[in-house]
Amino acid sequence: MTPNESSRQAAEICQLAPVVPVLVVEDASLAGDLALALVTGGLPALEVTLRTPAALDVIREMAKIEGGVVGAGTLLTPDDVIAAKDAGALFGVTPGTTDRMIDAALDAELPLLPGAATATEALRLFERGFFVQKFFPAEASGGVPALKAIGGPMPQIRFCPTGGVSLSNAPAYLGLANTICVGGSWVAPKDAVEQHDWAKITDLAAEAARLTR
């Protein structure tokens, strides 16, 4: 897989809905119901972060849900890439990006949404062939004004801002020409997951799916 093909496939996934849920799931037994609630609400692309011991099992369970496109976030090492792909992940997301991570994802043929926080990082990824990137941590890196400013000299790059993105500020991000979608955790609040309130999560997903870009 070439970087351009990787980025093209990542772009197709990002265009499925305006919001990609960023999920930290502790209990794999809840993964199927959670994924079904989000997909039913209109958010098919799901990022499962590798922040819990259950994460790979969560990916395996979510991969069974029809209509879902499950990816792995918080990829930090080449081993993470391999494990995520083996678990059924269809795309990968990094908080920051190294050459080793890029090479591992390309070797594994795992479409990559590589993380960048500065203009230099974004340009370096663009030179490698990645024209769709994750802007992280979005709010801590300057938020909407920073992302808009980066878009001025580099309109060829589109971003998925993640980190501090919420229902209240998502429309401002989505209103930027260089935003392809946003990533956020608000559509799957921890209390709703723990209480198995799948109807609430479906409603939150539907609300997010109606956001315009």
PyMOL commands that set and color helices and strands:
alter all, ss='L'
color gray80, all
select helices_A, chain A and resi 3-14+28-41+55-62+78-87+99-108+119-128+143-151+170-174+190-194+198-209
alter helices_A, ss='H'
color red, helices_A
select strands_A, chain A and resi 19-23+45-49+69-73+92-93+112-113+115-116+132-135+158-161+182-184
alter strands_A, ss='S'
color yellow, strands_A
deselect
rebuild
show_as cartoon
